[in-house]
Amino acid sequence: MKLARNLTPDIHWGKQGIAQLNTKTQITVAKPAQAKQLNAYIHEIFATSNHLITHASEYRMGPWRRRRWIARKLVNSEEICLLAVNNGDIVGMIDCWTDRRKRVTHSTCFAMSVKSGWRCKGVGSLLLRHFIEWVKAHPVLERIELHVHSDNSHAITLYKNFDFQVEGTRKRVVKYEDGRVVDDHIMALWP
Ligand SMILES: CC(C)(COP(=O)(O)OP(=O)(O)OC[C@H]1O[C@@H](n2cnc3c(N)ncnc32)[C@H](O)[C@@H]1OP(=O)(O)O)[C@@H](O)C(=O)NCCC(=O)NCCS
């Protein structure tokens, strides 16, 4: 079953209830034609984020593979890739993936990011709110899961704002190049 694929601009309400109008930032579903642009965006994210597992030098997906990846998201109704787009530029992304085995298909896992110059402006909250609404309206999905490094306080604040709860922790599983070792939290929401 195909669900709403056309999402509109929206208002982000901060924790303090202050409306932040994102009139120019639109949340859209990724299209295969955006593969090259999306790859450039993802490469920039890996190069500017200190809290991800993949290092920029390890990112190898070319435009054709990315194109197929987007096309598969479009035909798999339990998965979606949402983009935050401002004046044609991709400034944020959420993508979710779902195990097809029936016993766990009600649970989807997601990853998200916002372009470095666009962080702390509400784009992440806008994306996440659209994604949660999409899951809420979904006939099968019931649970949303994510993984976050324990030192990623920015992301953890965002997830807690939306009532995600820490369900478990993998201890000392991430080792950064400078020797720091951190935990990996599994957080979940039943929207
Ligand atoms: C995590 C990320 C997606 C958040 O996106 P964003 O657009 O900056 O999020 P928002 O602007 O909606 O801010 C979310 C909240 O974080 C808070 N925040 C900002 N910087 C923070 C920090 N250093 N520590 C704690 N909270 C912080 C904001 O105040 C806001 O809370 P509020 O609405 O209660 O005021 C973005 O920082 C990012 O892409 N980081 C790099 C990639 C990454 O870490 N992805 C997540 C992997 S699990």
Ligand as a Chemical Component Dictionary entry (heavy atoms), coordinates in Angstrom:
data_LIG
# 
_chem_comp.id                   LIG 
_chem_comp.type                 NON-POLYMER 
_chem_comp.pdbx_formal_charge   0 
_chem_comp.three_letter_code    LIG 
# 
loop_
_chem_comp_atom.comp_id 
_chem_comp_atom.atom_id 
_chem_comp_atom.alt_atom_id 
_chem_comp_atom.type_symbol 
_chem_comp_atom.charge 
_chem_comp_atom.model_Cartn_x 
_chem_comp_atom.model_Cartn_y 
_chem_comp_atom.model_Cartn_z 
_chem_comp_atom.pdbx_ordinal 
LIG C1  C1  C 0 21.591 15.493 15.458 1  
LIG C2  C2  C 0 21.081 16.420 14.353 2  
LIG C3  C3  C 0 20.357 15.590 13.296 3  
LIG C4  C4  C 0 20.100 17.432 14.951 4  
LIG O1  O1  O 0 19.552 18.260 13.930 5  
LIG P1  P1  P 0 19.227 19.819 14.194 6  
LIG O2  O2  O 0 18.599 20.369 12.982 7  
LIG O3  O3  O 0 20.453 20.506 14.672 8  
LIG O4  O4  O 0 18.167 19.700 15.388 9  
LIG P2  P2  P 0 17.280 20.880 15.993 10 
LIG O5  O5  O 0 17.753 22.208 15.523 11 
LIG O6  O6  O 0 15.852 20.509 15.707 12 
LIG O7  O7  O 0 17.647 20.805 17.542 13 
LIG C5  C5  C 0 17.271 19.755 18.352 14 
LIG C6  C6  C 0 17.527 20.087 19.813 15 
LIG O8  O8  O 0 18.923 19.920 20.155 16 
LIG C7  C7  C 0 19.336 20.991 21.027 17 
LIG N1  N1  N 0 20.785 21.118 20.961 18 
LIG C8  C8  C 0 21.539 21.781 20.054 19 
LIG N2  N2  N 0 22.863 21.622 20.317 20 
LIG C9  C9  C 0 22.940 20.836 21.425 21 
LIG C10 C10 C 0 24.021 20.302 22.175 22 
LIG N3  N3  N 0 25.304 20.520 21.832 23 
LIG N4  N4  N 0 23.734 19.538 23.254 24 
LIG C11 C11 C 0 22.463 19.270 23.601 25 
LIG N5  N5  N 0 21.396 19.749 22.918 26 
LIG C12 C12 C 0 21.624 20.520 21.831 27 
LIG C13 C13 C 0 18.555 22.153 20.478 28 
LIG O9  O9  O 0 18.488 23.204 21.458 29 
LIG C14 C14 C 0 17.191 21.518 20.205 30 
LIG O10 O10 O 0 16.434 21.404 21.406 31 
LIG P3  P3  P 0 15.178 22.397 21.724 32 
LIG O11 O11 O 0 14.216 22.275 20.540 33 
LIG O12 O12 O 0 14.651 21.822 22.985 34 
LIG O13 O13 O 0 15.768 23.758 21.868 35 
LIG C15 C15 C 0 22.265 17.221 13.695 36 
LIG O14 O14 O 0 22.976 17.864 14.706 37 
LIG C16 C16 C 0 23.244 16.365 12.904 38 
LIG O15 O15 O 0 23.036 16.114 11.731 39 
LIG N6  N6  N 0 24.347 15.922 13.532 40 
LIG C17 C17 C 0 25.351 15.142 12.849 41 
LIG C18 C18 C 0 24.858 13.760 12.443 42 
LIG C19 C19 C 0 24.296 13.032 13.646 43 
LIG O16 O16 O 0 24.859 13.060 14.730 44 
LIG N7  N7  N 0 23.147 12.359 13.412 45 
LIG C20 C20 C 0 22.473 11.610 14.452 46 
LIG C21 C21 C 0 23.064 10.268 14.578 47 
LIG S1  S1  S 0 22.198 9.307  15.821 48 
# 
loop_
_chem_comp_bond.comp_id 
_chem_comp_bond.atom_id_1 
_chem_comp_bond.atom_id_2 
_chem_comp_bond.value_order 
_chem_comp_bond.pdbx_ordinal 
LIG C1  C2  SING 1  
LIG C2  C3  SING 2  
LIG C2  C4  SING 3  
LIG C2  C15 SING 4  
LIG C4  O1  SING 5  
LIG O1  P1  SING 6  
LIG P1  O2  DOUB 7  
LIG P1  O3  SING 8  
LIG P1  O4  SING 9  
LIG O4  P2  SING 10 
LIG P2  O5  DOUB 11 
LIG P2  O6  SING 12 
LIG P2  O7  SING 13 
LIG O7  C5  SING 14 
LIG C5  C6  SING 15 
LIG C6  O8  SING 16 
LIG C6  C14 SING 17 
LIG O8  C7  SING 18 
LIG C7  N1  SING 19 
LIG C7  C13 SING 20 
LIG N1  C8  SING 21 
LIG N1  C12 SING 22 
LIG C8  N2  DOUB 23 
LIG N2  C9  SING 24 
LIG C9  C10 SING 25 
LIG C9  C12 DOUB 26 
LIG C10 N3  SING 27 
LIG C10 N4  DOUB 28 
LIG N4  C11 SING 29 
LIG C11 N5  DOUB 30 
LIG N5  C12 SING 31 
LIG C13 O9  SING 32 
LIG C13 C14 SING 33 
LIG C14 O10 SING 34 
LIG O10 P3  SING 35 
LIG P3  O11 DOUB 36 
LIG P3  O12 SING 37 
LIG P3  O13 SING 38 
LIG C15 O14 SING 39 
LIG C15 C16 SING 40 
LIG C16 O15 DOUB 41 
LIG C16 N6  SING 42 
LIG N6  C17 SING 43 
LIG C17 C18 SING 44 
LIG C18 C19 SING 45 
LIG C19 O16 DOUB 46 
LIG C19 N7  SING 47 
LIG N7  C20 SING 48 
LIG C20 C21 SING 49 
LIG C21 S1  SING 50 
# 
